[in-house]
């Protein structure tokens, strides 16, 4: 069985047999897979009335533990977006009643973002559905294949410096 990247590699082998294009096989597959996963997840979240980034913010707050609140700066680091983008995201989630801004008593210049009861209920309902959807996407892989792939991807991320959410 072959995938679309095999076709690309065959074309390069025909056109430039002097170059070992094996990196294109790995990077090409990761890139194509990223695009496909993005579409799958976008469609899943749209079916639940959310954008993918909305789920990410709600999930970040939920997994932070009680009291399920973080500074905008901490959310910004977790989301890997600009401070303007995170402010816009918080505004949109707050307008939907999913998060609220709370003044930080320890630092009056700082604002914390907290899950509302409505946000809590939504994320609690969606997390198991999201995990089941991801399991569906990965169903072609056996247990050892999943572990091997996760390990290889971890090694690659570590080698590129992605070792912390901060």
Secondary structure by P-SEA (a helix, b strand, c coil): cccaaaaaaaaaaaacccccaaaaaaaaaaaaaaaaaaaaaaaaaaaacccaaaaaaaaaaaaccccccccaaaaaaaacccaaaaaaaaaaaaaaccbbbbcccccccbbbbbbcaaaaaaaaacaaaaaaaaaaaaccccaaaaaaaaaaaaaaaaaacccccc
